[in-house]
Amino acid sequence: MINTYVALDLETTGIDPVKSEILEIGAVKVVDGNVVDTYGTLLNIDGDIPKQVVELTGITKSMTTTGISERQAMDEICDFCKGYVLLGHNIRFDYSFLKAKSMKYKLQIPNDAVDTLKIARKKLKELESRSLSYLCEYFNIPPSVSHRAYEDAESAMKLYNIFQDMFGNEEELFESFKLTYKPKKESPITAAQIRYLTDLLNYHGLSVDNINELTKSDASRKIDSIIREHGRIERGFR
């Protein structure tokens, strides 16, 4: 039975791993059943946060300004998870985001995983829901902030412990499996975007590293973010 792993959860702006952004990452490192390390961070994102996501998570755009860059977050979480099995509730969702984002920076994220949702679907078919929040209430897992990354990662870990106590004699339930994700090919930044973004940066006295390495979607988000915060280029520039 797997007792060494990283419990993981993400909060995101949407469900598309390429077009949506990661808002928050939370993780709990467990070795031989004991918590040995934790990780949690907000990310400083370019785009807006949909209203329904703000209502669900409580994470606002102003909160993300205190976060770290996507590149730094990917460096840190890939290093934190290196060599460990990933555990989560619907872990495929979280993995797809981490895989899509880490590939941008030529980083590696482990793909061995255990999914508490998969176990719940096999063993708790009689329940009206198998969502993490419902199962936490059902099993009286101590209440915490729901739909925040670290708290949900911790809840997944506690739920996994309960499942081990309940179904520990069925070892096949707790075997890890390989996660796979093949992102849609992302188009590179266009020549027109490079010209406009360069002019926009110069106009406002801003800078962005490695413009040519941005994808088309990244460039669109960056342009929208600058216009929203600083304004458009007025006529007569240049």
N, C-alpha and C positions, 0 to 999 in steps of 0.2 A: 504494500500500500504506500502511496506517495505521501510523505510527510515533510518533504523539503521542496519549496516552491516559492514563487512570487505571486501573491494575490494582487490583482490589477483592476483598475477601473478608469474610464475616461468620461469627461463631459465634452460634448462637441456642439457645433453650430447646426449640424444636420446629419444626414445619414450617408452621404456620398463621401467616401474616404479621400477622394482626390479634390473635389470642389469645396467640401466643407472643411472647417478648421477645428483643431483641438483647443478647447478652452481650458481644460484642467486635467492633470494626471495625478493619480494617487496609487500608491503601491505599498504592500507589506511583505517583507522578506521573512520567510519561515524556514528554519532549519531544524530537522528532527522534532517538529511540532512546536517549536518555540520561536517567538518573534525575536529577530536579531537586528532588524533595521527597518526603517520606513522611508518613504519618499512622497513628497507632495508639492505641486507647484501650479500656479496659474500661468497661462501663456499670453503674451502680448500679441494680439491678433490684428490683422489689417481690416477685415470686414466687419459688418454690423452683426449683432446677435439678434436672431429672430425673437419677437415678443414672447412666443410660446416657450422658448428655451429659457429666457429670463424668468418667466413665471415658474417654470419647472425647477430650475436650479438655484435661482436667486443670484446668479452671476451676471453682473452688469458690465457694460463697455468700460466704464470708469475703473472698475475693479481690475480689468485685464491690463490696464496701463501699468500696473505694478508688477506684471508678470515678466517672464523671461522670453527670449526669442524661441521660435520653433526649433532652430538649429541647436541651441543650447539644450533645450528640453529633450530632443532626440538623442543628443550625445549622452546626457545624464541617464535617461531611462534605459537606453540600450546597454549602457555600462552596468546599471543597477540589476538588470535582468540577465545579464550574460551568464550562461551555463545553468540556468534554472528553468524548471517547468513553469509555465504560466497557468494561473488559476483565475477564473472569473465566472460571473453569471452572464451567459451569452458571450463568452470570451472571443468568439469569432468576430464580433462587431469591433471590440477594442483592438484586436490583432490587426484587422484590416486597415484601421487608421494608422497604427504604429508602423505597419509594413509599408503602406503607401508613403508616409512622411519620411521614414528612415531611408527608403530607397533614393529619395531626392539627394541625400547627403552621403550615399554609398555606405550606409551603416547597416548592421545586422541586428535583427531582433529574433530571439529564440522562437521556434514554432512547435515545440512539444507543449501540450496543454491538457488541463482537466477542466471540465465545465460543470458547474453546479446546476445550471439549468438543464443540461442533458440528464443528469442524475434525477432531478426533480420530475422531469417528464416521464422517466421510466418507472419511478417508484411512487409518485404521488399523483396518479392520474385522477383520483377522486376529488382533488381540490379544484375549486372554481378558478383559481389563478395560480400560476407558478412564477409570478414576477418576484423580484428580489424584495421589494417593499412588502408584498403580501406574505411571503414566506417568513420574513423577519417578524411580522406581527403574529403570524400563526405559531411560530416556535418561541415567541417571547424573547427574541434576541433584543438586548437592551437598546432602547430607542436612541437614535442619533440623527444627525442631519441627513435627510434622504436626498438623493440625486446630487450629491457632492462626491467628487472622485475618491478622496481618501476614505471617507466614511463608508462608501459603498464597497470599496476594496476590503475594508476591515469586516464589513457585514458578510461578504462572500466567504471570507476565511472562517468566520464563526459558523456560518451555515454548513460549510464543508466539514467542520469538526462534528457538528450534529449528525450529518449524514454518515460519518465514519462510525459514530456510536450506534446509529440505527441499523446500518447495512454493512458493517465492517466485515461480515462473513462472506459477502459477495464481492470478492476482490476485483472481478472484471469491471465493476462499476467505476472503480477508481484508477483504472489503467489510463495512462496518458495516450493521446492520439496526436497525429500531425495536422497542424493547421496549414492551409494553403490560401493564397490570395494572389490573383493576377490582376493588377490594376489596368484600367483602360489606358492606352497610350496617351500621354499628355502632350499637347501641341506646344512647341517652343514659342517664346515671345516673338511677336512679329516685328518687322522693321519699323512699321508705323508706330507701334507701341514704344519701341526703343526711342524713337525721335521725340514723341510726345512726352514720355516720362522724363527723358533727359531735360527737355525744355521746362517741364513743370518743376523739376528739382532745382534747376538753375534759377528759375523765376522766384522761388521761395527760399533760396539759399539752403537747400537740403541736400542730403546725399544718401545713396543706397549702394551697398556693396554688390558687385558682380551682377549688374543689370542683365547682361547677356545670358546668365544662367537661369533667369526666371522663366517659369512657364507662362503660357498665355493667360491662364486663370490667375496665377500669382500677380502678373503685371496688371490685370484688370482690377484686382482687389487693391493693389498698391496705389494705382491711379485714383480710384474712388475714395480711398482713405485720405489721400493728400488733398483732394478737392474738397472733401467734406470738412477737413480740419483747417485748411489754409485758403481755400478758394481756387477759382479757375484762373487761367492766364488771361489778363486783360488785353484787349485789342491794342496793337501798337508795339507789343513786346517784340524785340529784335528789330 
